[in-house]
């Protein structure tokens, strides 16, 4: 069969019991080249061993590395027939297929040239090192005739590709029959990609692609330590002037998901047992990196064991503080609020022992954020203020908490209704951003989210002097644009736990202008992201906002209706039947929110739940509730 489109491949996976977002399913189809057989095998593997979760397709090597797996039986028999009956006695085509088997993607002309050059790799390239170009092209053409290789790609005429299972079969065959040649070939590819890549000072993802490709070859050559240090840390993550790791690809390019594919090569068993040839510290480091990458994909249940191991085994106070902070953040998202508070408190203690000024400041803010979720608002406020005082002492030119921790402080201030304070704070940090050479994607997005939420609160509460209608409309449009920019920025970080924050804020804004359908779509997307994790705190926030949306529709309450260009017409109260249905929806969502609050210890939402339950019971009008943004 011909290759399937991304959409058709996604449909094939879904029809065979694989679940995930449309984006994730399309990405999986694209990663497997749209090959129907490969996608069918992937679907079977995921359904039978990974609960059908498309995000866990990185475990596919467990299938491909097992030559005795019954799913390979048909493909293996076909390839054995090719080798025995057609390739026998044809050393050049046979060698070409084994070269193609070294790759997990199309083999570029440059990589093939590196393999073909002298000296020959014994048992692999002997037949082709002295081959002239005409003989090489004739052999390639013959392989294409029998469909072991697909037709030439006009965009890359010197590249060679094959069906993923064909590549895998020839690669495994070489590894089993001539492991020395297999390692030598991967070592040569590693050195070629390492030495010919010139990524520059501010590389794009395309610039870094050959380095990502080099790592699997280096690891297959047994050079795990070198590949980790010299390629991944020094050239993909990159170093700051002080020698610390910058995490360039993640923070500047927003490609956290790509880290997981790379880090998996440093494990004997992903993501539990690192390669034993790595140093002890590096084994802990790759566990930590894998956990953060898993967390970025919303795979929290997989990330927590690795995070716990790192937090337990790390003895250096500075690294132990970061390990505890990372574990606390994951515990918080998954809904273990009390554990998150306790672990964040440990991160503060470790940070203080480290003597590092940044640790002492940053982990107080992390502890404050966990306390806020637990409903301990006053303690959280004191710790945020304490962290900000330490920051001001450390860098007086930037005396306000910024980046993610700054947004978390703004989140607390917004919960207090301090709209103007957050507006002024975010505006000042925006000025710093304009002067900064390279703010991260997350910095930019969270800043815009805080600012949009502040303007939204100001509009709802009428805290400013009366404004002309034209000015009010202009401010509303700007607010809506800001939250849209924030959502796009949060998506661009490639970290799944961030977009729900923006989607919840936009849903509330859309509710306020009477865009019921738009608000519901945003909440549906929050559920789609948060449910698999599970990200229980977002599920609780979503349930509360769905209840608000139902009550707003019952009351036809849209206080900002008409202020943005595409506002729907002024809403009207629903009929009796629809009103009863909306009331049932509100009750169901409030019940779900109560269960999550009690189960998770998410007492930050106690007051909001009580307000909405009073509306449900007829004790308050929805329009009289204080605004929640």
C-alpha positions in Angstrom: 0.0 0.0 0.0 1.0 3.6 -0.5 1.9 5.8 2.5 -1.0 7.1 4.4 -1.6 10.7 5.2 -1.1 11.9 8.8 -4.9 12.0 9.2 -5.5 8.6 7.7 -2.7 7.1 9.8 -4.2 8.7 12.9 -7.6 7.2 12.0 -6.0 3.8 11.5 -4.4 4.0 15.0 -7.7 5.1 16.6 -9.7 2.4 14.9 -7.2 -0.2 16.2 -7.7 0.8 19.9 -5.0 3.5 20.3 -6.0 6.7 22.1 -4.5 10.2 22.4 -5.1 13.7 21.1 -5.5 14.2 17.3 -2.1 16.0 17.3 -0.4 13.1 19.0 -2.0 10.5 16.7 -1.0 12.4 13.6 2.6 12.8 15.0 2.8 9.0 15.5 1.6 8.4 12.0 4.2 10.8 10.6 7.0 9.2 12.8 6.3 5.8 11.3 6.3 7.2 7.7 2.6 6.5 7.2 3.4 2.9 6.5 0.2 0.9 7.1 2.0 -2.3 8.2 4.2 -0.4 10.6 1.2 1.5 12.0 -0.7 -1.7 12.4 2.1 -3.3 14.3 2.5 -0.1 16.4 -1.3 -0.2 17.2 -1.1 -3.8 18.3 2.0 -3.2 20.5 0.5 -0.1 22.2 -2.9 -1.8 22.8 -1.5 -5.0 24.2 1.5 -3.6 26.3 1.0 0.1 26.8 -2.8 0.4 27.5 -3.2 1.9 24.0 -1.5 5.2 25.0 0.0 6.7 21.9 2.4 8.8 24.0 4.2 5.6 25.0 5.2 4.8 21.4 8.8 5.5 22.5 8.6 2.0 24.1 8.4 0.5 20.6 12.1 -0.4 20.7 11.1 -3.1 23.1 9.1 -4.7 20.3 11.6 -4.0 17.5 14.6 -5.2 19.5 12.9 -8.6 20.1 13.4 -10.7 17.0 11.3 -13.5 18.5 8.2 -11.4 18.9 5.4 -13.1 17.0 4.3 -9.7 15.5 7.5 -9.8 13.4 6.9 -13.3 12.1 5.4 -12.3 8.7 7.9 -9.5 8.0 10.8 -11.8 9.1 9.8 -14.6 6.8 9.5 -12.2 3.9 12.9 -10.7 4.5 14.5 -14.1 5.0 13.2 -15.1 1.6 14.7 -11.9 0.0 18.1 -12.5 1.6 18.2 -16.3 0.8 16.7 -16.2 -2.7 17.4 -12.8 -4.2 20.3 -11.1 -2.4 22.4 -14.3 -2.1 25.4 -14.0 -4.4 24.8 -10.2 -4.8 27.2 -8.7 -2.3 26.8 -5.0 -3.5 22.9 -4.9 -3.1 23.2 -6.9 0.1 25.7 -4.4 1.6 23.5 -1.5 0.5 20.6 -2.9 2.4 22.7 -3.5 5.5 23.8 0.2 5.3 20.2 1.3 5.1 19.5 -0.9 8.2 21.8 1.3 10.3 19.3 4.2 10.2 16.0 5.0 11.8 15.2 7.5 9.0 16.2 8.1 5.4 20.0 7.7 5.0 21.4 10.9 3.6 23.8 10.9 0.8 26.5 12.4 3.0 26.1 9.7 5.7 26.2 7.0 3.0 29.4 8.6 1.6 30.9 8.5 5.0 30.2 4.8 5.3 31.5 4.0 1.8 34.8 5.8 2.3 38.1 3.9 3.1 39.1 2.2 5.2 36.5 -0.5 4.6 34.5 -1.8 7.6 35.3 -5.5 7.5 32.3 -7.7 6.7 30.2 -4.7 5.8 31.5 -2.3 3.2 34.3 -4.4 1.6 32.1 -4.8 -1.6 31.4 -1.1 -2.0 34.4 1.0 -1.0 36.0 0.8 -4.5 32.6 0.9 -6.3 32.3 3.6 -8.9 29.2 5.8 -9.0 27.7 4.1 -12.0 27.8 0.6 -10.4 26.4 2.1 -7.1 23.5 3.6 -9.0 22.8 0.4 -10.9 22.6 -1.6 -7.7 20.3 1.0 -6.1 18.0 1.0 -9.2 17.8 -2.8 -9.0 16.8 -2.6 -5.3 14.1 -0.1 -6.2 12.8 -2.4 -8.9 12.2 -5.2 -6.4 10.8 -2.6 -4.0 13.3 -3.2 -1.2 13.9 0.6 -1.6 11.2 3.1 -2.5 11.4 5.4 -5.5 13.9 8.2 -5.5 12.9 11.3 -3.5 13.4 14.3 -5.9 14.1 16.5 -2.9 17.0 14.2 -1.7 18.1 12.3 -4.8 21.1 10.7 -3.0 19.3 9.5 0.0 18.1 6.0 0.5 15.1 4.8 2.6 13.2 1.7 3.2 10.1 0.5 5.1 10.7 0.8 8.8 10.5 -3.0 9.3 12.8 -3.6 6.4 15.4 -1.2 7.9 15.0 -2.8 11.3 15.4 -6.3 10.0 18.6 -5.7 8.1 20.0 -3.7 11.1 19.2 -6.4 13.5 20.6 -9.0 11.2 23.9 -7.2 10.9 24.1 -6.7 14.7 23.6 -10.4 15.4 25.9 -11.8 12.7 28.7 -9.2 12.8 28.4 -7.0 16.0 31.9 -5.6 15.5 31.0 -4.2 12.0 27.7 -3.0 13.4 29.4 -1.0 16.2 32.1 0.3 13.8 29.5 1.6 11.3 27.5 3.4 14.0 30.7 4.8 15.4 31.7 6.2 11.9 28.2 7.7 11.5 28.5 9.3 15.0 31.8 10.8 14.2 30.7 12.1 10.8 27.6 13.8 12.2 29.6 15.1 15.2 32.4 16.6 13.1 30.4 18.0 10.1 27.7 19.7 12.0 28.2 23.5 12.4 25.3 24.6 14.6 26.4 28.2 15.3 25.6 30.4 18.3 21.8 30.5 18.0 20.9 27.3 16.2 17.4 26.4 15.0 15.9 23.0 15.5 17.0 22.2 11.9 20.5 23.1 12.7 20.5 20.8 15.7 18.9 17.9 13.8 22.2 16.1 12.9 23.3 16.2 16.5 20.0 14.6 17.6 20.7 12.0 14.9 24.3 11.4 16.1 23.3 10.3 19.6 21.6 7.0 18.7 24.6 6.1 16.5 27.0 7.0 19.3 25.1 4.9 21.8 24.9 1.9 19.4 28.6 2.2 19.1 28.9 1.9 22.9 30.0 5.6 23.4 27.2 6.6 25.8 29.3 8.8 28.1 30.8 10.7 25.2 27.5 11.2 23.4 25.9 12.4 26.6 28.6 14.9 27.5 29.9 16.1 24.2 26.7 16.1 22.1 23.7 16.3 24.3 24.9 18.5 27.1 27.5 20.6 25.4 25.9 21.1 22.0 22.1 20.5 22.3 21.5 21.7 25.9 24.6 24.0 25.6 26.6 25.7 28.2 26.4 29.2 29.8 29.4 31.3 30.3 29.8 30.0 33.8 29.8 26.4 32.6 26.2 25.6 33.8 23.8 23.9 31.4 21.6 26.4 29.5 19.0 23.8 28.2 18.9 25.8 25.0 16.7 23.4 22.9 14.1 23.1 25.6 13.9 26.8 26.7 14.6 28.6 23.5 13.2 26.3 20.9 10.5 24.6 22.9 11.4 21.0 21.9 11.2 19.3 25.2 9.5 16.3 23.6 12.5 15.6 21.5 14.6 15.2 24.6 12.8 12.1 25.6 13.6 10.3 22.3 17.3 11.2 22.9 17.4 10.4 26.6 15.9 7.0 26.0 19.2 5.9 24.4 20.9 6.2 27.8 18.8 3.6 29.4 19.0 -0.2 29.6 15.3 -0.2 30.3 13.4 3.1 29.8 12.9 4.9 32.1 14.0 2.8 35.0 17.6 1.6 34.6 20.2 3.9 33.1 23.2 2.5 31.2 25.7 1.2 33.7 28.7 2.6 31.9 27.5 6.2 32.7 28.9 7.7 35.9 26.7 7.6 39.0 26.0 11.3 38.7 25.1 11.0 35.1 22.8 8.1 35.7 20.9 10.3 38.1 21.0 13.1 35.6 19.4 11.1 32.8 16.8 9.8 35.2 16.0 13.4 36.0 15.9 14.5 32.4 13.7 11.6 31.4 11.3 12.4 34.2 11.0 16.0 33.2 10.5 15.0 29.5 7.8 12.5 30.6 6.2 15.2 32.7 6.2 17.6 29.7 4.2 15.0 27.8 1.7 14.7 30.6 3.0 11.2 31.5 3.1 11.9 35.2 2.6 8.4 36.5 5.8 7.3 34.6 7.7 10.4 35.7 7.1 10.1 39.5 9.2 6.9 40.1 12.3 8.4 38.4 11.8 11.8 40.2 11.6 10.0 43.6 14.8 8.0 42.8 16.7 11.2 42.0 15.4 13.0 45.0 16.3 10.1 47.3 19.8 9.4 45.8 21.1 12.9 45.2 23.5 14.0 47.9 24.8 17.3 46.7 22.7 20.0 48.4 22.2 22.2 45.4 21.1 19.3 43.1 19.1 17.8 45.9 17.2 21.0 46.2 16.3 21.0 42.5 15.4 17.3 42.6 13.0 17.9 45.5 11.6 20.9 43.7 11.0 18.9 40.5 9.3 16.1 42.5 7.1 18.6 44.3 5.9 20.2 41.1 5.0 16.8 39.6 3.2 15.8 42.8 1.3 19.0 42.7 0.1 18.6 39.1 -1.0 15.0 39.7 -3.0 16.1 42.8 -0.8 15.0 45.7 -0.9 18.4 47.3 0.1 17.5 50.9 3.1 15.5 49.6 4.0 18.4 47.3 4.0 20.9 50.2 6.2 18.5 52.3 8.6 17.9 49.4 8.8 21.6 48.6 9.7 22.3 52.2 12.6 19.8 51.8 13.7 21.7 48.7 13.9 24.9 50.8 16.0 23.1 53.5 18.4 21.6 50.9 18.6 25.0 49.1 19.5 26.8 52.3 22.3 24.2 53.0 23.7 24.6 49.5 24.5 28.3 50.2 23.5 29.1 46.7 21.6 32.4 46.5 19.4 31.4 43.6 18.4 28.1 45.4 17.6 29.9 48.6 15.3 32.3 46.6 13.8 30.0 44.0 12.7 27.1 46.3 10.9 29.5 48.7 8.8 30.5 45.7 8.3 26.8 44.9 7.2 26.1 48.4 4.8 29.1 48.3 3.2 27.8 45.1 2.5 24.4 46.8 1.1 26.2 49.9 -1.2 28.3 47.7 -2.7 25.1 46.2 -3.2 23.7 49.7 -5.3 26.9 50.6 -2.6 28.3 52.9 -2.7 31.7 51.2 -1.2 33.8 53.9 1.8 31.6 54.4 2.2 31.4 50.6 2.1 35.2 50.4 4.8 35.6 53.0 7.1 33.1 51.3 6.6 34.7 47.8 7.4 38.1 49.3 10.5 36.6 51.1 11.7 35.1 47.8 11.2 38.5 46.1 13.2 40.3 48.8 16.1 37.8 48.3 15.9 38.3 44.5 16.0 42.1 44.9 19.1 41.7 47.0 20.7 39.4 44.5 19.9 41.4 41.4 18.5 44.9 42.3 18.1 45.8 38.6 15.3 43.2 38.3 13.6 43.3 41.7 10.4 41.4 40.9 9.9 37.7 40.6 9.6 36.9 36.9 9.3 33.8 34.6 7.2 30.9 35.9 7.7 31.8 39.5 6.7 35.3 38.8 3.5 34.1 37.2 2.8 31.9 40.2 3.1 34.9 42.5 0.8 36.8 40.2 -1.7 33.9 40.4 -1.8 34.3 44.1 -2.3 38.1 43.8 -5.1 37.5 41.3 -6.8 35.1 43.7 -6.8 38.0 46.2 -8.3 40.3 43.6 -5.3 42.5 43.3 -5.8 43.2 39.6 -4.0 46.6 39.4 -1.0 45.2 41.3 -0.6 42.4 38.8 -1.2 44.7 35.9 1.6 47.0 37.1 3.9 44.2 37.9 3.4 42.5 34.5 3.8 45.8 32.7 7.1 46.4 34.4 8.4 42.9 33.6 7.3 43.4 30.0 9.6 46.4 29.8 12.5 44.1 31.0 11.5 41.6 28.4 11.8 44.2 25.6 15.3 44.9 26.8 16.3 41.2 27.1 18.1 39.6 24.3 16.3 36.2 24.5 13.4 35.6 26.9 12.3 32.0 26.9 9.1 30.9 25.3 7.6 30.2 28.8 8.7 33.6 30.1 6.9 35.3 27.3 3.8 33.2 27.5 3.3 33.4 31.3 3.9 37.1 31.3 1.1 37.7 28.7 -1.2 35.3 30.6 -0.8 37.2 33.8 -1.3 40.5 32.1 -4.4 39.4 30.3 -5.9 37.9 33.5 -5.2 41.2 35.3 -7.0 43.3 32.5 -9.9 40.8 32.6 -10.3 41.2 36.3 -10.1 45.0 36.0 -12.9 44.9 33.3 -15.1 42.7 35.4 -14.7 44.7 38.6 -14.9 48.2 37.3 -11.9 49.3 39.4 -10.9 52.0 37.0 -12.8 55.3 36.4 -15.6 55.0 33.8 -14.2 54.8 30.2 -15.7 55.6 26.8 -17.3 52.6 25.1 -14.7 52.7 22.4 -11.9 52.5 24.9 -13.6 49.6 26.8 -13.9 47.7 23.5 -10.3 48.4 22.6 -9.1 47.1 26.0 -11.3 44.0 25.7 -9.9 43.2 22.3 -6.3 43.7 23.6 -7.0 41.4 26.5 -8.5 38.7 24.3 -5.5 39.0 21.9 -3.1 38.7 24.9 -4.6 35.5 26.2 -4.5 34.1 22.6 -0.8 34.9 22.4 -0.3 33.3 25.8 -1.9 30.1 24.7 0.1 29.9 21.5 3.3 30.5 23.5 2.3 27.9 26.1 1.7 25.4 23.3 5.1 26.2 21.8 6.9 25.2 24.9 6.0 21.6 24.0 5.1 21.0 27.7 1.6 19.7 28.2 1.1 21.0 31.7 1.2 24.7 30.5 -1.6 25.1 27.9 -4.4 24.3 30.4 -3.6 27.5 32.3 -4.2 29.6 29.3 -7.2 27.6 28.1 -8.9 28.0 31.5 -8.4 31.8 31.4 -9.7 32.1 27.8 -12.7 29.9 28.7 -13.6 32.3 31.5 -13.2 35.3 29.1 -15.3 33.7 26.5 -18.0 32.9 29.1 -18.0 36.6 30.1 -18.8 37.7 26.5 -21.4 35.0 26.0 -19.4 32.8 23.7 -20.7 29.6 25.3 -19.5 27.3 22.5 -16.0 28.7 22.5 -15.7 28.5 26.3 -16.9 24.8 26.1 -14.3 24.0 23.5 -11.5 25.4 25.6 -12.7 23.3 28.6 -12.9 20.2 26.4 -9.3 20.7 25.4 -8.3 21.0 29.1 -9.9 17.7 29.7 -8.2 16.1 26.8 -4.8 17.2 28.0 -5.3 16.6 31.7 -7.2 13.3 31.9 -4.5 10.9 30.8 -1.8 12.3 33.2 -3.8 12.6 35.3 -3.5 16.3 36.0 -6.1 16.3 38.8 -5.8 20.0 39.8 -6.6 21.1 36.2 -9.5 18.6 36.1 -10.9 20.3 39.3 -10.5 23.8 37.8 -12.2 22.6 34.6 -15.1 21.1 36.6 -15.6 24.4 38.5 -15.5 26.4 35.3 -18.0 24.1 33.6 -20.3 24.7 36.5 -19.8 28.5 36.1 -20.5 28.2 32.4 -23.7 26.3 33.1 -24.9 28.9 35.6 -24.0 31.8 33.3 -26.1 30.2 30.5 -29.0 29.7 32.9 -28.8 33.3 34.0 -27.9 34.6 30.5 -25.1 36.4 32.3 -22.4 37.8 30.0 -21.1 41.1 31.6 -18.6 41.8 28.8 -21.0 40.9 25.9 -20.4 43.2 22.8 -16.9 44.3 23.8 -15.0 42.2 21.2 -15.6 42.1 17.5 -16.9 38.5 17.3 -19.1 38.6 20.4 -22.3 36.7 19.9 -25.6 38.5 20.2 -26.8 39.2 23.7 -27.7 35.9 25.3 -31.2 35.0 26.4 -32.3 32.7 29.2 -32.8 29.1 28.1 -36.1 27.3 28.0 -37.3 25.1 30.9 -36.0 21.9 29.4 -32.6 23.3 28.5 -32.3 25.1 31.8 -33.0 21.8 33.7 -30.3 20.1 31.7 -27.8 22.9 32.4 -28.6 22.7 36.1 -27.9 18.9 36.0 -24.6 19.7 34.3 -23.7 22.2 37.0 -24.5 19.7 39.8 -22.5 17.0 38.3 -19.5 19.2 37.8 -19.7 20.6 41.3 -19.8 17.0 42.7 -16.7 16.1 40.6 -14.9 19.2 41.9 -15.8 18.5 45.5 -14.4 14.9 45.1 -11.2 16.2 43.6 -10.7 18.9 46.2 -11.1 16.5 49.1 -9.1 13.7 47.4 -6.2 16.0 46.5 -6.2 18.4 49.4 -6.7 21.2 46.8 -8.2 23.6 49.4 -7.3 26.7 47.4 -10.7 26.1 45.7 -12.8 25.7 48.9 -14.2 29.2 48.7 -15.1 29.0 45.0 -16.8 25.6 45.5 -18.9 27.0 48.4 -19.9 30.0 46.3 -21.1 27.8 43.4 -22.8 25.4 45.7 -24.8 28.3 47.2 -25.9 29.2 43.6 -26.9 25.5 43.0 -28.9 25.5 46.2 -30.7 28.8 45.3 -29.1 30.8 48.1 -27.2 33.2 45.8 -27.5 34.6 42.4 -24.6 33.7 40.0 -24.4 37.4 38.9 -23.6 38.4 42.5 -20.5 36.1 42.8 -17.1 37.7 43.0 -15.2 37.4 39.7 -12.8 34.5 39.2 -10.3 34.9 36.4 
